[in-house]
Structures are given as C-alpha cells and as structure tokens.
Amino acid sequence: MQVDKKERIFKATLDLIAKKGFHGASMLSIALKAKVAAGTIYNYFRSKEDLIDALYLYQLEQLDQAILKGFREDGTPEENLKNFWIQWLFYYIAHPKEFLFLEQYGSSPFITKFILSRKDPRMVPAVEYLAKLKRSGYFKDLPDPILVGIFYGPIVSIAKSFIAEKKRPTMEEAERAFEACLQGIKKN
C-alpha cells in the first residue's frame, strides 16, 4: 500500500471515530474522507475490524517512537522514567485524537483477540523497562496493576485536563507531576 494512501485512510478513520464513534465510522465514510475508492480499503484490510486493529498498532508505534526519544541505556532509572513520562504526557496532549483513540479502543469491548494476544498491547518498551526496574528492586513492593496505575494513570488524567482546557503544562509543571508519581512507586 502506498504510504500516502495508508496514512490518509488511517487519518480519516481516526477523524471519523473521534467525531462519530466506532459504529459511526463506516468503511464508505472512511473511503470518502480519505479520498479513495470504497473498494480500495478492502484491498488492504479484510474488514473494518482489521483496519481498526492496524490503526491501533500504528498509533502504538507512533507513541513508542515518541516516548523513546531521549532514552539512554546508560541513563539512570530516574532520568529514563522521567523521559518516558514527560514524552508520553506531551505526546498525548499534542495528539488528542490519537490519545483518545488509544484509550477508547484499548479499553473497549471491540478490541480483538489478535490485539489482546500480543505480549502487551500498550507501550511494550516502557512496560519492559518498568519490569526490569521492578526486578532490580527499584520500586516499592506493589502489584503490577498498581505500579502501572500510579505511573500511567496521572498521564491520562493530566492529558485529559489540559486537552479540555486547550492548554499545555510547562516543563516545570510536568516535571513536578512526574516527581509526585515517582515518589508513589520508588522504594526509598
């Protein structure tokens, strides 16, 4: 598939889902918005479910690339966690449609078995890094869902608040928010 066509189809799908929800984004409306023939989408995706799965994986890849900027193998855990956290927050705020799609699809009943069967459908590099730090004793002895919730939950909440206000936190505000999260999970 030509990259341009694929990106247009993904963008159209994202826009329509943001405006009309999953059910309101028909393959025909996606084709019209992407300016491709209706049958063209079916040359690349067997169904709307396949298209949405591909869009979800594509958006995760985009997010992965964004949050890994500045990651250093030789960086301290705090430096790398701070980088992940702040890049993640600013990516979500700068890409509200993508953020809302990832959140909506990631927790919806529409998510397919294919997506759920992946090792971790959300943020594999960050999750693997967190797991490595947990094994090393860096974090408090808490169950994984609690650690991830304390680390990731504030990103979602803060991003939603700033998106709603059409604002962006300052770097200092983001750093202070990260420090508060880190204190909740880091072993003293």
TORSENU-110607 format. One line per field, with one value per atom (N, C-alpha, C): x, y, z; atom name. Coordinates in steps of 0.05 Angstrom, whole numbers, m for minus. Each point is the difference from the previous one (the first is absolute). Layout:
c1: X:... $
c2: Y:... $
c3: Z:... $
atom: CA:... $
***
This chain:
c1: 17:m17:18:m7:14:m3:23:0:m21:m1:m19:m29:m7:m27:m6:19:m3:m4:17:m2:m26:m9:m26:m23:1:m20:0:24:3:m11:8:m8:m31:m11:m29:m14:10:m12:1:23:4:m19:m2:m18:m29:m8:m28:m7:18:m4:m2:17:0:m27:m11:m25:m25:0:m24:2:22:4:5:5:7:m22:m25:m22:m6:5:m6:20:22:22:m3:m17:m3:23:4:21:m4:m25:m6:7:m8:7:30:14:29:12:m9:10:m5:m24:m6:18:4:17:29:9:28:4:m22:2:12:m10:7:m26:1:m23:m8:m25:m10:13:3:12:30:13:29:7:m16:5:0:m18:m2:23:15:24:22:m2:20:m9:m26:m12:m24:m1:m23:m26:2:m24:6:m21:4:16:m5:14:30:8:28:12:m15:9:5:m19:3:23:3:23:26:2:24:5:m21:2:10:m10:8:30:9:28:17:m9:15:2:m22:1:18:0:19:29:5:28:8:m19:6:6:m16:4:26:6:26:23:m1:22:2:m22:0:11:m8:9:28:10:28:20:m9:19:14:26:15:7:m11:6:30:13:29:4:13:7:16:18:17:m12:m25:m14:m8:m4:m9:m30:m9:m29:m17:7:m17:0:24:1:m18:3:m16:m29:m8:m28:m12:15:m9:m3:19:m2:m25:m4:m24:m25:m2:m24:m6:20:m5:m5:15:m5:m28:m8:m27:m22:3:m19:m2:22:0:m9:5:m10:m30:m11:m30:m12:11:m11:2:22:4:m16:m9:m15:m26:m19:m23:m18:m2:m16:12:26:15:m1:3:m2:m27:m21:m27:m6:9:m4:14:26:15:m14:m10:m13:m27:m15:m27:2:16:2:14:20:15:m17:m22:m17:m28:m4:m27:m5:m25:m6:6:7:6:28:17:28:0:15:m1:19:m5:17:29:3:26:16:m13:14:5:m20:4:20:5:19:29:4:27:11:27:13:m11:m2:m12:m8:m26:m9:6:10:4:28:15:26:20:5:19:27:14:26:m1:m19:m3:m7:m18:m8:23:16:23:21:3:20:m10:m26:m11:3:m4:3:29:18:29:7:m11:5:m12:m24:m13:16:10:17:25:10:24:m5:m26:m6:m3:m1:m2:m27:m21:m26:m9:m20:m13:m13:m3:m12:m30:m8:m29:m7:m24:m9:3:6:4:m23:m25:m21:1:8:2:24:23:23:m6:m11:m7:m21:m20:m20:11:18:12:18:14:18:m16:m19:m14:m26:m14:m26:1:20:1:6:14:5:m27:m17:m27:m16:m1:m16:9:26:11:m4:5:m4:m29:m19:m28:m6:10:m5:11:25:12:m12:m8:m13:m27:m15:m26:3:22:5:15:7:16:25:13:25:21:24:23:14:7:15:28:11:28:17:25:19:2:2:2:m24:m24:m24:1:8:2:20:23:21:m10:m14:m10:m21:m17:m20:14:20:16:12:12:13:m21:m24:m21:m7:m1:m6:23:24:23:2:m7:1:m21:m21:m20:9:20:8:29:17:28:5:16:8:20:m4:18:27 $
c2: m24:24:25:19:25:13:10:12:23:16:22:m9:m21:m11:m11:m15:m13:22:20:22:15:4:13:m17:m26:m18:1:m2:1:26:23:26:3:m9:1:m17:m24:m17:13:11:13:24:16:23:m8:m20:m9:m13:m16:m12:21:21:22:14:4:14:m17:m25:m16:m26:m6:m26:m22:m24:m23:m7:m1:m8:21:25:21:3:m14:2:m25:3:m22:0:m23:m3:20:4:19:29:8:27:3:m21:2:4:m16:2:29:10:27:21:m2:19:m2:m25:m5:6:4:5:m24:m24:m24:m14:m18:m15:m19:m4:m17:m27:m12:m27:0:23:2:m9:8:m7:m30:m14:m29:m14:14:m12:m4:16:m1:m9:2:m8:m17:m24:m18:11:17:10:25:12:24:m7:m24:m10:m1:m10:m2:28:18:28:13:m4:13:m13:m26:m13:11:3:11:29:15:28:1:m18:m2:m6:m20:m7:22:14:22:23:5:22:m8:m25:m9:4:m7:4:30:17:29:9:m10:7:m11:m25:m12:17:9:16:26:12:26:m3:m20:m2:m10:m13:m10:21:23:22:7:1:8:m23:m24:m23:m7:m5:m7:m25:m19:m25:5:20:7:21:8:19:m13:17:m10:m8:m17:m7:25:19:24:17:2:16:m13:m26:m14:0:m5:1:28:20:28:5:m9:4:m14:m26:m14:16:7:12:26:17:27:m2:m17:m3:m11:m19:m12:22:15:21:20:11:20:m12:m25:m13:0:m9:m2:28:20:27:11:m6:10:m16:m24:m18:m10:18:m8:m21:0:m20:m28:0:m25:m11:18:m7:m11:14:m10:m26:m3:m26:m22:4:m21:m8:20:m5:m14:10:m10:m29:m5:m26:m20:10:m18:m10:13:m9:m7:m3:m5:m30:m7:m28:m7:20:m4:m11:3:m8:m30:m7:m27:m19:m25:m21:3:8:4:21:22:21:m9:m13:m9:m22:m15:m22:9:25:11:0:0:m1:21:24:22:20:4:17:29:8:28:4:16:9:m21:m19:m22:10:18:8:12:17:12:m21:m18:m20:m19:m7:m17:14:25:15:1:5:0:m27:m22:m27:m5:9:m3:15:24:15:m13:m12:m13:m24:m16:m23:8:24:9:11:3:10:30:13:30:10:m15:8:m12:13:m12:m27:m17:m26:3:5:4:m18:m9:m15:17:m13:14:19:m8:19:26:m2:24:17:m13:15:15:m15:12:22:m5:20:26:m2:23:15:m15:12:11:m15:7:16:m7:13:31:12:29:12:m15:10:4:m20:1:22:2:20:29:4:26:7:m19:5:8:m14:6:28:8:26:22:m3:21:0:m22:m1:15:m5:13:31:8:29:12:m17:9:14:m12:11:m22:7:m18:6:m20:6:10:16:7:m24:1:m22:m3:23:m2:m14:7:m14:m30:m6:m29:m14:12:m12:m3:19:m2:m22:m3:m21:m27:m3:m24:m7:19:m4:m11:11:m9:m30:m7:m28:m18:9:m17:m5:20:m4:m22:m3:m20:m29:m3:m27:m8:21:m6:m8:m21:m10:21:7:20:m11 $
c3: 0:0:0:m16:1:27:10:27:1:m21:0:3:m15:2:27:10:27:21:m1:20:m3:m25:m4:11:m4:11:30:12:29:11:m13:10:m2:m23:m3:21:5:20:28:6:26:3:m21:1:4:m16:2:26:11:26:21:m2:20:m1:m24:m3:4:m10:m1:16:11:14:m19:11:m16:m20:10:m17:m22:6:m19:m22:2:m20:m19:m20:m19:m20:m12:m20:m23:m8:m21:8:25:9:3:8:2:m28:m20:m27:m11:4:m10:13:26:14:m8:m5:m8:m30:m15:m28:m15:7:m14:m8:m19:m8:23:4:22:m1:m23:m2:6:m2:5:28:19:28:3:m14:2:m14:m16:m11:21:21:21:27:5:26:m6:12:m5:11:21:13:15:10:16:26:10:24:m6:m23:m8:m3:m11:m4:28:18:26:16:m3:13:m11:m26:m12:9:2:9:29:16:29:2:m15:0:m11:m20:m11:20:14:20:23:8:21:m9:m25:m11:1:m7:1:28:19:28:10:m7:8:m9:m25:m11:15:7:15:28:14:28:3:m21:1:m7:m9:m6:26:m1:23:19:m5:17:m4:22:m1:16:m12:14:25:m2:23:18:m5:17:27:20:25:m2:17:m1:2:18:3:m26:m13:m25:m21:m3:m21:6:25:7:m4:7:m4:m30:m16:m29:m11:7:m8:7:25:11:m14:m2:m11:m30:m14:m29:m5:16:m2:4:22:6:m23:m9:m21:m27:m5:m25:1:22:3:m4:13:m2:m29:m13:m27:m21:7:m18:13:5:15:m13:m26:m14:3:m3:3:28:20:28:7:m9:7:m14:m25:m14:15:8:14:26:14:26:m5:m19:m5:m11:m20:m11:19:14:18:23:6:22:m9:m26:m10:m4:m2:m7:m29:m16:m28:m4:20:m3:m7:m20:m10:15:m4:12:m10:m25:m11:16:5:16:28:12:28:3:m22:1:m2:m7:m1:28:2:26:19:m9:15:m21:m4:m22:4:23:6:10:m14:10:8:m17:6:10:m14:11:28:5:26:21:m7:19:6:m20:4:17:m4:17:29:4:27:13:m16:11:8:m16:7:26:3:24:24:m4:22:9:m19:7:15:m6:13:28:8:27:1:m23:m1:11:m5:8:27:11:24:m8:20:m5:m3:m24:m6:m24:m2:m24:m25:m23:m25:m7:3:m8:17:24:17:m9:m5:m9:m26:m19:m26:3:18:4:12:19:12:m20:m17:m20:m24:m11:m24:4:21:5:0:14:0:m28:m17:m28:m13:2:m13:12:26:13:m6:1:m5:m30:m18:m28:m6:11:m5:10:23:11:m18:m8:m17:m28:m11:m26:2:22:3:3:12:4:m24:m19:m24:9:20:10:0:8:2:26:16:24:m6:18:m4:6:m8:6:30:14:29:13:m10:11:m6:m24:m8:18:4:17:29:10:28:1:m20:0:m1:m17:m1:27:13:26:20:0:18:m6:m25:m8:9:m5:6:30:16:29:9:m16:7:m6:m17:m8:6:4:5:28:3:26:12:25:12:7 $
atom: N:CA:C:N:CA:C:N:CA:C:N:CA:C:N:CA:C:N:CA:C:N:CA:C:N:CA:C:N:CA:C:N:CA:C:N:CA:C:N:CA:C:N:CA:C:N:CA:C:N:CA:C:N:CA:C:N:CA:C:N:CA:C:N:CA:C:N:CA:C:N:CA:C:N:CA:C:N:CA:C:N:CA:C:N:CA:C:N:CA:C:N:CA:C:N:CA:C:N:CA:C:N:CA:C:N:CA:C:N:CA:C:N:CA:C:N:CA:C:N:CA:C:N:CA:C:N:CA:C:N:CA:C:N:CA:C:N:CA:C:N:CA:C:N:CA:C:N:CA:C:N:CA:C:N:CA:C:N:CA:C:N:CA:C:N:CA:C:N:CA:C:N:CA:C:N:CA:C:N:CA:C:N:CA:C:N:CA:C:N:CA:C:N:CA:C:N:CA:C:N:CA:C:N:CA:C:N:CA:C:N:CA:C:N:CA:C:N:CA:C:N:CA:C:N:CA:C:N:CA:C:N:CA:C:N:CA:C:N:CA:C:N:CA:C:N:CA:C:N:CA:C:N:CA:C:N:CA:C:N:CA:C:N:CA:C:N:CA:C:N:CA:C:N:CA:C:N:CA:C:N:CA:C:N:CA:C:N:CA:C:N:CA:C:N:CA:C:N:CA:C:N:CA:C:N:CA:C:N:CA:C:N:CA:C:N:CA:C:N:CA:C:N:CA:C:N:CA:C:N:CA:C:N:CA:C:N:CA:C:N:CA:C:N:CA:C:N:CA:C:N:CA:C:N:CA:C:N:CA:C:N:CA:C:N:CA:C:N:CA:C:N:CA:C:N:CA:C:N:CA:C:N:CA:C:N:CA:C:N:CA:C:N:CA:C:N:CA:C:N:CA:C:N:CA:C:N:CA:C:N:CA:C:N:CA:C:N:CA:C:N:CA:C:N:CA:C:N:CA:C:N:CA:C:N:CA:C:N:CA:C:N:CA:C:N:CA:C:N:CA:C:N:CA:C:N:CA:C:N:CA:C:N:CA:C:N:CA:C:N:CA:C:N:CA:C:N:CA:C:N:CA:C:N:CA:C:N:CA:C:N:CA:C:N:CA:C:N:CA:C:N:CA:C:N:CA:C:N:CA:C:N:CA:C:N:CA:C:N:CA:C:N:CA:C:N:CA:C:N:CA:C:N:CA:C:N:CA:C:N:CA:C:N:CA:C:N:CA:C:N:CA:C:N:CA:C:N:CA:C:N:CA:C:N:CA:C:N:CA:C:N:CA:C:N:CA:C:N:CA:C:N:CA:C:N:CA:C:N:CA:C:N:CA:C:N:CA:C:N:CA:C:N:CA:C:N:CA:C:N:CA:C:N:CA:C:N:CA:C:N:CA:C:N:CA:C:N:CA:C:N:CA:C:N:CA:C:N:CA:C:N:CA:C:N:CA:C:N:CA:C:N:CA:C:N:CA:C $
***
